[in-house]
Each structure stands twice: as C-alpha cells, then as structure tokens.
Amino acid sequence: MEEMHKVNLHLVSDATGETLNALARATIVQFKHADVVHHRWNMIRTRFQLHRVIEGIEAEPGPVLSTIVDQGLRAELEKICQQRNLPIVNVLDPVLTMLQEYIGEQAIARPGQQYVMNNDYFRRIDAMHYVLAHDDGQAHTNLAEADVILVGVSRSSKTPTCFYLANRGIKAANVPLVPGAPDVPGLANPRCPVIGLTLDDSALIEIRRHRLKLIGATGAAGFARQGGTEYVDEDAVKKELLWARRLCTSNGWPVIDVTRRSIEETAATVLQLMEAWHRRREKTAAPL
C-alpha cells in the first residue's frame, strides 16, 4: 500500500471562500497520494480575524492559498508564511495583473465585490424562486417565463441541475416525462430551449431503489398501491427510458446522458446547448 502524504491546506479568504474551495477541488484531485486536510478561513477582513488564522497556521503548518486583497493584511500573512518557511499563493494576482495591464485601470482591492446586492444578485434570487415554483412539473402556466426547460423521467437529476442553474441566474423549469400522462401545454410551442436528461437503466434503478429506502416502508407501500411496482422493474425502466428518448428526438430536443456526469458538468452542457439554441434563433431571424 502506497504511503499517503498528509497536507494541511489553509484557504484564507476575505469573502465566502467559494473561489478557493473550487480551486482546491479542481487541483487536489490530481494527486493520488495526498491526504489533504482543508482549513477554511472565510470573511477575514480585520487584523483580529487574521491573527486567528495565523494561530491556526502555526498550530498546523501547511501551504496557504489566499484571496485577501487588503494590502496590509496580505503583507502580514505573507510575512508569517515566510518566517515559517511555508509557501503562499495569492491566487487572484495573475488575473488581476493581466486585467489591470489590459484595461489600463488599477483594481480597487475591495473584498466581497462579487457579492454585492446588484441586479445580478436579484436575478439569481428571482431564478431560485422560479425553480422552487416550477419543480417537478408545477405551475405549467408560467413555462413561457423559463430560460430553459429540463425534461426527463423521474430521478434523472432534473431538480439539482435546475437549482445549480438558478444560482447562475437561469430560470430553469423541471418537467417530468411520465408515460401515459397528459401532454404539458408549455412544451408544444416552447419559447426557450427544451433539453432532455437521461441515464443508464441500471444507474436509474439503483437511484430509485435508494429513493424508496429513504421514503421508508410506509411510503414505498403507498407508492406500490399507485402502480409504482414498475418504478424499479428492469424491463419497465428500459421501456420508460426508450420512450422518453424517442419523445425528445421526435420533438428535436437535445438529450444529455447524466450517468457519469456531475451536476456541475450537466449544467455546463445545458448552458452550451442554450447558447447554441439562441445562435440558431438569431441566425434564423436575421434578414437575408
């Protein structure tokens, strides 16, 4: 068995720490033999708060990733790391330097500017409310307000993908595809892209079985009385998935296979398909 290298990684942010968390996730997975302990220090904006960080770094030494923009706090943190012979990287510096040179303007160096309550912020909140109101086929009458409509059989990751998109300011409606159910009016003449989500039958059955375990014996029994025995039947699930894919194909809706995709990857593909849909619309609407 190969030895694991324990690393104390300190993530020091003057905001929520999302940037550092994403960067750490993207990089740490590239190392097979690293046992990384994340020490997250968020909303560090005063010297008093920074001293708590320094105490933590001294107690459990390790490399430091920082997004601190206040020059005084940065200098103090860098000095301590230098004294302790610990590497520190201010991850925003290369991008800020490049943009300053290209734009010809000095960055304002004010923490948390990406989280101000501006139009973009309220658009994300509005999108979140929309997703809540239109989850799992609710409020069909307002599908015209959607930026994108995700369709798919039960447990095909529609809901978490919609919520992820909402955090990007996208109003995503979630419409389940159920064989034999009435057609959804808003899907007949959609004003936005309609995208199908699908997955392998074996993966879907496993997800649905786990769902039945979560709702417990009482819920599962009630589900069976409503004809839910086909919910995890292999042949029935295969037919359901085939029917859903054919429905998408007949309507010209692109389909994403989410079997081995994370929610983030699925959402990224949805955004790409949305861009392609709008480009086609613009091309079609352009005068000859």
C-alpha positions as MATLAB code, in Angstrom:
seq = 'MEEMHKVNLHLVSDATGETLNALARATIVQFKHADVVHHRWNMIRTRFQLHRVIEGIEAEPGPVLSTIVDQGLRAELEKICQQRNLPIVNVLDPVLTMLQEYIGEQAIARPGQQYVMNNDYFRRIDAMHYVLAHDDGQAHTNLAEADVILVGVSRSSKTPTCFYLANRGIKAANVPLVPGAPDVPGLANPRCPVIGLTLDDSALIEIRRHRLKLIGATGAAGFARQGGTEYVDEDAVKKELLWARRLCTSNGWPVIDVTRRSIEETAATVLQLMEAWHRRREKTAAPL';
ca = [
       0.000    0.000    0.000;
       1.429    3.337   -1.089;
       2.049    5.936    1.584;
      -0.312    8.914    1.799;
       1.156   12.358    2.389;
      -0.829   14.427    4.862;
      -1.094   18.083    3.911;
      -2.647   20.897    5.918;
      -4.002   23.254    3.259;
      -5.079   26.669    4.544;
      -7.646   28.544    2.438;
      -7.754   32.171    3.531;
     -10.470   34.372    2.044;
     -11.873   37.815    2.720;
     -15.241   36.671    1.329;
     -17.173   33.383    1.300;
     -14.243   31.247    0.170;
     -16.056   29.824   -2.868;
     -13.192   30.682   -5.226;
     -10.617   28.898   -3.087;
     -12.898   25.909   -2.478;
     -13.430   25.464   -6.220;
      -9.711   25.835   -6.919;
      -8.806   23.341   -4.189;
     -11.326   20.793   -5.501;
     -10.023   21.164   -9.049;
      -6.367   20.704   -8.101;
      -6.269   18.298   -5.163;
      -7.962   15.510   -7.158;
      -4.898   15.421   -9.409;
      -2.812   13.973   -6.567;
      -3.443   10.311   -5.756;
      -1.305   10.126   -2.627;
      -2.284   13.339   -0.866;
      -4.373   13.237    2.292;
      -5.413   16.873    2.363;
      -6.950   18.483    5.441;
      -8.690   21.707    4.453;
      -8.568   24.590    6.917;
     -11.075   27.177    5.712;
     -10.750   30.736    6.955;
     -13.534   32.864    5.479;
     -14.573   36.530    5.845;
     -11.113   37.545    7.082;
     -11.195   41.353    6.926;
      -9.573   42.621   10.134;
      -6.243   42.116   11.867;
      -8.008   40.470   14.788;
      -9.540   37.896   12.437;
      -6.214   37.422   10.686;
      -4.454   36.673   13.969;
      -6.813   33.699   14.474;
      -5.758   32.471   11.027;
      -2.078   32.871   11.885;
      -2.556   30.924   15.118;
      -4.196   28.138   13.135;
      -1.404   28.068   10.560;
       1.242   27.938   13.296;
      -0.610   25.115   15.095;
      -0.985   23.033   11.893;
       1.591   24.266    9.371;
       0.927   23.862    5.666;
       0.719   25.724    2.358;
      -1.593   28.726    2.129;
      -3.907   29.790   -0.677;
      -5.252   33.303   -0.279;
      -7.675   35.710   -1.936;
      -7.028   38.534    0.541;
      -6.987   41.852   -1.375;
      -6.257   44.248    1.522;
      -2.573   45.062    1.152;
      -1.925   45.380    4.893;
      -3.465   42.012    5.746;
      -1.739   40.385    2.795;
       1.658   41.687    3.876;
       1.177   40.386    7.419;
       0.069   36.953    6.208;
       2.931   36.703    3.720;
       5.447   37.734    6.415;
       4.305   34.959    8.752;
       4.445   32.370    5.969;
       7.943   33.496    5.045;
       9.086   33.251    8.675;
       7.630   29.734    8.949;
       9.021   28.735    5.540;
       5.516   27.977    4.278;
       4.510   28.548    0.646;
       1.720   31.034   -0.006;
      -0.054   31.826   -3.265;
      -2.347   34.797   -3.751;
      -4.454   33.151   -6.420;
      -6.107   36.308   -7.781;
      -2.837   38.106   -8.547;
      -2.114   36.719  -12.055;
      -5.620   37.512  -13.296;
      -5.771   40.935  -11.655;
      -2.342   41.860  -13.042;
      -3.301   40.773  -16.552;
      -6.592   42.688  -16.467;
      -5.002   45.820  -14.992;
      -2.474   45.885  -17.803;
      -5.072   45.203  -20.488;
      -7.778   47.554  -19.173;
      -5.351   50.220  -18.020;
      -7.026   50.631  -14.654;
      -5.920   49.783  -11.115;
      -8.091   47.208   -9.309;
      -9.988   48.725   -6.374;
      -8.836   45.968   -3.956;
     -12.125   45.878   -2.070;
     -13.193   42.482   -0.644;
     -16.509   40.818   -1.466;
     -17.342   42.907   -4.548;
     -18.706   39.831   -6.339;
     -21.393   39.520   -3.650;
     -22.903   42.998   -3.713;
     -26.713   43.073   -3.976;
     -26.891   44.347   -7.545;
     -29.099   43.354  -10.487;
     -27.167   40.126  -10.942;
     -27.777   39.175   -7.311;
     -31.517   39.793   -7.528;
     -31.673   37.895  -10.825;
     -30.248   34.837   -9.060;
     -32.771   35.182   -6.234;
     -35.601   35.521   -8.756;
     -34.344   32.440  -10.591;
     -34.248   30.468   -7.333;
     -37.865   31.391   -6.576;
     -38.823   30.365  -10.102;
     -37.169   26.952   -9.766;
     -38.929   26.349   -6.457;
     -42.286   27.192   -8.049;
     -41.683   25.053  -11.137;
     -40.024   21.973   -9.683;
     -41.301   18.595  -10.856;
     -43.885   19.933  -13.287;
     -45.514   22.560  -11.064;
     -47.058   25.763  -12.466;
     -47.177   24.776  -16.142;
     -48.926   28.037  -16.996;
     -45.742   30.042  -16.458;
     -43.367   27.953  -18.557;
     -43.182   30.856  -21.012;
     -41.064   32.713  -18.436;
     -38.422   29.970  -18.329;
     -34.921   30.407  -19.740;
     -34.678   26.641  -20.202;
     -36.934   23.634  -19.621;
     -35.395   20.362  -18.459;
     -37.383   17.193  -19.152;
     -36.709   13.601  -18.172;
     -38.023   10.601  -16.314;
     -38.217   10.547  -12.530;
     -34.823   10.728  -10.723;
     -32.818   11.876  -13.741;
     -31.159   14.787  -11.861;
     -33.528   17.475  -13.143;
     -34.117   19.157   -9.771;
     -30.490   19.543   -8.607;
     -29.469   20.712  -12.079;
     -32.220   23.343  -12.044;
     -31.108   24.645   -8.656;
     -27.491   24.814   -9.804;
     -28.575   26.791  -12.872;
     -30.663   29.106  -10.684;
     -27.513   30.048   -8.805;
     -26.236   31.252  -12.181;
     -29.354   33.373  -12.646;
     -31.059   30.903  -15.020;
     -34.801   30.305  -14.676;
     -34.954   26.548  -15.199;
     -38.273   24.693  -15.247;
     -38.387   20.986  -14.425;
     -40.979   18.884  -16.279;
     -41.140   15.118  -15.598;
     -41.776   12.772  -18.517;
     -44.346   10.182  -17.464;
     -45.669    7.614  -19.983;
     -49.439    7.960  -20.347;
     -49.598   11.331  -18.598;
     -51.286   14.289  -20.368;
     -49.049   16.436  -22.550;
     -47.722   19.591  -20.923;
     -49.135   22.626  -22.812;
     -45.985   24.697  -22.464;
     -43.916   22.106  -24.321;
     -45.968   22.294  -27.516;
     -44.601   25.677  -28.570;
     -41.663   26.420  -26.242;
     -40.190   29.915  -26.167;
     -36.910   28.622  -24.766;
     -34.675   25.563  -25.209;
     -36.087   22.226  -24.042;
     -33.374   19.753  -23.023;
     -33.804   16.136  -22.028;
     -31.840   14.379  -19.292;
     -31.353   10.609  -19.376;
     -29.124    7.934  -17.842;
     -28.364    4.214  -17.935;
     -31.217    1.982  -16.824;
     -29.044    0.225  -14.221;
     -27.973    3.553  -12.709;
     -31.550    4.813  -12.687;
     -32.827    1.672  -10.969;
     -30.154    1.995   -8.282;
     -31.075    5.651   -7.683;
     -34.768    4.816   -7.480;
     -34.184    1.923   -5.083;
     -32.219    4.257   -2.853;
     -35.107    6.722   -3.052;
     -37.564    4.037   -1.927;
     -35.327    3.225    1.037;
     -35.293    6.893    2.019;
     -39.079    7.249    1.997;
     -39.381    4.111    4.167;
     -41.701    1.130    4.190;
     -44.906    3.170    4.569;
     -44.087    5.449    1.676;
     -42.927    2.568   -0.516;
     -46.144    0.637    0.184;
     -48.257    3.619   -0.790;
     -46.152    4.047   -3.892;
     -46.755    0.397   -4.886;
     -50.529    0.768   -4.446;
     -50.432    3.591   -7.011;
     -48.849    1.308   -9.605;
     -45.279    2.053   -8.614;
     -44.067   -1.552   -8.920;
     -42.693   -0.720  -12.388;
     -40.644    2.083  -10.849;
     -37.651   -0.242  -10.346;
     -38.556   -3.100  -12.690;
     -35.711   -3.545  -15.189;
     -37.845   -4.106  -18.294;
     -40.262   -1.333  -17.374;
     -37.440    1.140  -16.728;
     -35.785    0.310  -20.055;
     -39.095    0.909  -21.884;
     -39.617    4.154  -19.966;
     -36.187    5.470  -20.893;
     -36.591    4.443  -24.528;
     -39.995    6.141  -24.698;
     -38.577    9.338  -23.175;
     -35.619    9.419  -25.580;
     -37.897    8.879  -28.582;
     -40.160   11.670  -27.358;
     -37.194   14.040  -27.153;
     -35.944   13.004  -30.586;
     -39.362   13.454  -32.199;
     -39.564   16.984  -30.791;
     -35.985   17.875  -31.697;
     -34.934   18.264  -28.071;
     -31.249   17.533  -27.375;
     -30.576   14.894  -24.722;
     -27.781   14.810  -22.135;
     -26.709   11.482  -20.655;
     -26.049   12.272  -16.989;
     -24.954    8.757  -15.966;
     -21.331    9.706  -15.316;
     -21.694   13.458  -15.116;
     -21.651   15.616  -12.030;
     -24.376   18.232  -11.605;
     -21.801   20.894  -12.483;
     -20.892   19.127  -15.733;
     -24.539   18.637  -16.657;
     -25.282   22.309  -16.004;
     -22.291   23.375  -18.113;
     -23.592   21.284  -21.018;
     -27.070   22.780  -20.576;
     -25.563   26.274  -20.852;
     -23.707   25.268  -24.029;
     -26.912   23.910  -25.580;
     -28.774   27.082  -24.585;
     -26.157   29.213  -26.343;
     -26.389   27.049  -29.466;
     -30.201   27.328  -29.431;
     -30.072   31.129  -29.229;
     -27.457   31.319  -32.004;
     -29.732   29.293  -34.287;
     -32.670   31.549  -33.436;
     -30.659   34.675  -34.194;
     -29.447   33.206  -37.477;
     -32.980   32.256  -38.477;
     -34.340   35.682  -37.541;
     -31.553   37.588  -39.349;
     -32.705   39.368  -42.549;
     -31.468   37.927  -45.837;
];
